[in-house]
Every structure is written in structure tokens, then in C-alpha cells.
């Protein structure tokens, strides 16, 4: 029986993890949950799973949850809140495996402390590795515990790497759908509306990640993740546009062999893989091989999508550059969604902020958070310079 904690239990990855646990009740016990502000959903999760520990983002929600649990005769369940509460969930002594799925740097401290506490980590929070990947991977090596990727692309790479040794790897290939503007002329990027940018051709995701997919910044973040998870230089990680999103990733070996991973596009599969590694257990998730009839590939246009270039440059420079990349992107995307800047100004703001940031490696999570805060402020200043109400185009 594997005892698990979930950071971000009410998000899509958290809910999918609970579905996996529900399907294999003899294998998994849900011991601790950390959630955001969705009190009603957390209450339902707690009623079903009866964990020993629950954390809410806000103190007032924690108090409301305590009251609801007392009314149900479940007052033995400990309820905590805030960043300290999430850390308590991540380091709970009864927990073997922590799923890190809190979006953004809000989950960074708890994720790092889970690794420090010797937990096996299933990582679905890309911002953690982008902002503090060197610190997290170094600590995991010290603890002798694996970091198991839940992101479909890196989970696919992890599976392919079981076919050879790291020293035999020539190149890691990450596939990208290309987003909604793959065939749109760059000259028209300034007139892209929020509605158009949120209309992803393949996936239904949150707003920020959907915009990041449209700019290819999401794929840039994945390049950084791959470098840090698999300890390879950026020159060994390549992106290939694959609109069908059938093949999740590929690994090329020195003899010319290429292993590709494809499966149903269901996040329960990479979650199950991570939770049961190094085993593989039976599931009902099946891929129709007939879907392989038509596969397209082409290289990305980094002039048209400069965010991908900026990610490569940031990870090559290292240090605070990747922290600034993530922070500036979050601010710039929010400004675009709020109608304060145009779509084509997103990479300009990111580039300006990263250029102002030192490549000095952060010495601690506290330093990472300081650089993150400073970068967000710098990005807000860049937004103010460009701020204008964007006209809605037909």
C-alpha cells in the first residue's frame, strides 16, 4: 500500500490522481491533501478519502472546513492553511509519495521540502523545475530518491529512457502541437484576440498554459524541465512540431535508434506510471493503433515564436534567468488576458526582464522567491510602458 499526499488536490492533476487511487484501492491510500480555495470540492474529497491532514490556501477557509468536519463527526482530521500548511502536507511522516500539482511558484517551497524530507516526488508543476530545478534535482540526488515526471512529455521521455543508458542518449525530442497560430502569418500577430489565443486546436487547459502553448513558451519551459530532469545540456533537447499530438516524446540514441512513446491523451496514464514505477500495472487505457495513419512533423519557427528561443537562452545562461523567464511570462500573459498589451508584446516584455536579471545561481529557495518577486515587478513596469487597451478585432 503506497501512502500519498497531493499538493493541488482540486486541480485537474489532483482530481485525476484521486481517480487513479479510486481505481486501485488495494494499492493507494490518500493520507494528506493540500488545496486552494475551492472549499466545496475539498469537503467532498475529505468526506470520501478521510485523510489525516488537509491544508487550505486561506485561514478563513481552513476554519470553515474545520466547522464542516465537526458537524460530520470528522474533527479528528487536522486542518491547516497557507504555505506552512502545504509544507506540512508535503512532509507528513506517514506519506511515501507526494504528487506536486500546485500551479506556479506557490507550490515551490512545499515541493522542495518534500524532496528534503526524502519523499518520492511525482512532479506535475513545471514552474518548480523552471525556477528552481537545480536546487530540487541536487537535493533529490542527495536523498537518493527519484523525481518522476507526470507531465505527459517528460513522462514519455522517462519511459523511453528505460531502453538505454543516459550516456547512450544522442538527443531528446519534445513534440509540440504548434498551437492555434502555427500557420498564421507573423505580421498578423499584433491583431490576435484573447478569444483566438484561447482556442487551442488539441487541448482544453487553463488560460495561462493555453496562451503559453500559443506562444510556444510552454514548450520552452518543457525544454528547461528536460535539461534539469535528465541532466542534459540544451543542445541535446530539440522541439519538433507535431500537430496531431499523437507521439508525446522521443529519445534518439547514439546508434541512430529512436524510441517514441504514444498512448491515449489521458493524464491518468502518466500519473499511474509515476505512482507505480518501476512496475507497470494493468489499466483500461488503450490507444487505437489505427490513429497512427497520418503523422506530420516540422521544425518550430523561433523567429515567429521567439518565446522558445528565449527559453533556450535562459537555460543556457542559467541562474536567475529561468526564474525571471517564468515570472515575466506569468505577468505578461495576465496583461494580455486583461487587454493591456497585444499578443506580440508578450515575448518583448519577457526578453526585457530576463536581460535585466543576473545569471548568478540562486543559493536557496528563499533567493529564488526573491528573484521571482523582483522579476514580476520588473515585468509589471514593462507592461506599464506598453499599456494600452487592445481593440477587439473581428
ZIBELRA-V456213 format. One record per backbone hydrogen bond with DSSP energy under -1.0 kcal/mol. NH is the residue of the N-H (numbers start at 0). CO is the residue of the C=O. If there is no record, write none. Layout:
BEGIN
nh = (NH/NH)
co = (CO/CO)
END
This chain:
BEGIN
nh = (1/3/4/5/6/7/8/10/14/15/16/17/18/19/20/21/22/23/26/27/28/30/31/32/33/34/38/41/42/43/44/45/46/47/48/49/51/52/53/54/55/56/61/62/63/64/65/66/67/68/69/70/71/72/73/76/77/79/81/84/85/86/87/88/89/90/91/94/95/96/97/98/99/100/106/107/110/111/112/113/114/115/116/117/118/119/120/121/122/123/129/130/131/132/135/136/137/138/139/140/141/142/143/144/147/149/154/155/156/157/158/159/160/161/162/163/167/168/169/170/171/172/173/175/187/188/190/191/196/197/198/199/209/210/211/212/213/214/216/217/219/220/221/222/223/224/225/226/227/228/229/231/235/236/237/239/240/241/244/247/249/250/251/252/253/255/258/260/265/268/270/271/272/273/274/275/276/278/290/291/292/297/304/307/309/310/311/312/313/314/315/316/317/320/323/324/325/326/327/328/329/330/331/332/333/334/335/336/337/338/339/344/345/348/349/350/351/352/353/354/356/367/368/369/370/371/372/373/374/375/376/377/378/379/380/381/382/383/384/385/386/387/389)
co = (26/28/96/31/98/33/33/7/10/11/12/13/14/15/16/17/18/19/23/23/1/3/3/52/5/54/36/37/38/39/40/41/42/43/44/45/30/30/77/32/79/35/57/58/59/60/61/62/63/64/65/66/67/69/68/73/51/53/55/80/81/82/83/84/85/86/88/91/2/2/119/4/121/6/103/104/106/107/108/109/110/111/112/114/113/95/145/97/147/99/125/126/127/128/131/132/133/134/135/136/137/138/139/139/120/122/150/151/152/153/154/155/156/158/159/160/164/165/251/251/235/249/237/239/184/185/187/188/192/193/195/197/205/206/207/208/209/210/211/211/215/216/217/218/219/220/221/222/223/224/225/226/232/233/171/173/297/175/241/260/172/258/170/256/167/252/250/248/263/265/266/267/268/269/270/271/272/275/287/288/289/240/300/304/305/306/307/308/309/310/311/312/313/317/319/320/321/322/323/324/325/326/327/328/329/330/331/332/333/335/334/341/342/344/345/346/347/348/349/350/353/363/364/365/366/367/368/369/370/371/372/373/374/375/376/377/378/379/380/381/382/339/338)
END
